[in-house]
Amino acid sequence: MKLFTLFWVFALLSILAVGGGTAVLPQMQHMTVDQFHWVSNKQFRDIYSIGQVAPGPNMLMVMLIGYKLAGFLGAAVVGFAFFLPDCILTLFANRLWVHFAASPWRRAVQRGMAPVAIGLMLAGTVAIAKLAVFNLVGAAIAITVFGVLLWRHVNPALLIMAGGVIYIAAMFG
């Protein structure tokens, strides 16, 4: 029964992931932490962090939730459920998009979806910030990184390392 529930929860999240995986982070956090109690807020934050620093797509983090609950089979079910429906939907949407290339509604849909995707990604960012920023040092680092990224293009890996070093120095130095 747990595998069935895992499949349906992550298949639903897959379909809702307009704008990328970050767009469904608030709903994913609500379902996995509050609704089903599969992971704690700390575990969700840690799993998200691993997904950000691991090579490859950051949303592979969903497979860690499946693994925690049901081992390798759980990871496979969640991976299949989260990535396959979205791939199929994208395939058909792309074919339709190309077919209606000259249609005037195509530009309207594109312009209308952009703010929706940005809003969903912002909501995901706020949801993770609520879990990850719990003191003034963390808030200062988050605001500084945001400012640096607005000002210049900097490799995020460098900012992650610098933020980690600064946080360790401030808290334990």
N, C-alpha and C positions, 0 to 999 in steps of 0.2 A: 504494500500500500504506500509506503514511504517513497519508493521509486516512482510510482504513478504520480504522486503529489509533486515530487521534484520535477518530473517531466512537464506537468501542466503549468506549474508556477513559472518555470523558466521559458517555456514556449510562449506564454502570455507576455512575459517581459521582453522576449525577442521581438514580438510583433509591435510592442509599444516603443521600441528603441528608435524612434524618429530622431535623427540628429546624432546617433551614436550611442554607445553604451552608457556614457555619462548621463544621458538624458533620463535613464530609468533608475539611476542610483537611489533617489529618494524612495521610489516604490519598492525597489529591491531590498533596501534597508528595512523598510516597514514590514514587508512580507517575511523576510528571513529572520528578523530580530523580534518584532512586536507581534506579528500574527501567528507564525508557526514556531517561534522560539528555537530555531535551528542553531543560531549563533548569537553571541552577546554583541553589544555595541563595540566592545573592545576587539573581539574576534573579527567583526565585520571590517573595522578600521584596519586591523592588521592584514587581513586578506586583501583589502583594497590596496594597501601600501605595497604588498608583495607584487600585485598585478602591475603596479606602476613602475617598479624597478626591474622586473623580470623582462628579459628580451621577448619580443613578439607582441602581439596585440594585448593591450592591458585588460581587456574583458575576459581573457582566459582565467581571470580570478574566479569566475563563476564555477569553474570546475573544482576549485579548492573547497567550495561550499559543498558540492556534491561528494567530494572525496571525504570530507569530515563526517558526513552523515552516513555514507554507504560504501566507502572504500573506492576501489577502482571502478566498479560498476556504477556507483553513484556519480563519479566524475564523468564517465562516458555518457550516461543518461543526460546529465545537465549540459554537457558540451553539445551533444546532439540536439537537445531541446532548445538551447539558446541560439545556436548558430544556423541550423538547417532551415527553420521557418523564415528567418530573415533573409537568408540566401535565396530561397525560392521566391519570396515576395519581391526582392530586389531584381531578380531575373525578369519576372513578368512586368514589373513597373518600368524597367529599362526598355523592354521591347515596346511597351505602350508609349513611352516617352519618345523613342525614336520614330515610331509610327506617326505620332501627332506633332512632329517637329515644326510644321508650318502653322499649326493651330494657334490662334490668339490666346486661348485660355492657358496654354502651356506656360507662358511668361507670368501670367497672373498667379498660377499655382506655385511657381517657383518663388516669386516675390512674397507670397503669403506664407509659404513653409519656412523661409529663412528666419523670420522673427520667432516662429514657434520653436524651431530647433535651437536657436540661441537661448530662448527662455528656458527650455528643458535642460540644456547643458548648464545654465547658470543655477537652476534649482539643484542639479546634481552636485555642483561645486559647493553650494551652500550647505547641503546635507552632509557632505564629507567634512567641510570646515567645522560644523557643529560637533562632529565626533572627534576631530583631530586637534582643534585649537582649544586648549583648556587652561591656558595661563597667558600672562602678558608677553613672555618671551616668544611663545609660539605665535601669538597674534602679531608681534612686531616682525617676526621672520616672514609670516604670510603676507603682510602688507608690503614689506620690502621686496619680496620676490615678485609680487604683482606689479609693483612700480617699475622694477627693473625690466620685466617682460613687456610692459607698455612702452618703455623708453627705448629699449634695444632688443635685438634678437640675440639671445644668449642660450647656449646649449643647456637644456633643463637638467641634464645629469650634473653639470657643474654647480647649478643652484641647489640641487638636492644634497650634494656633498657638502657644500658650504653651509647650508642650513643645518645639516646634522652636526657639523663641527661646532658651529656657533651655539646651537642648543646645548650640546654636551658641555661646552666651555662655560656657558652661562649657568647651567643647572648644577654642574658638579665641579666647576673650577675654582 
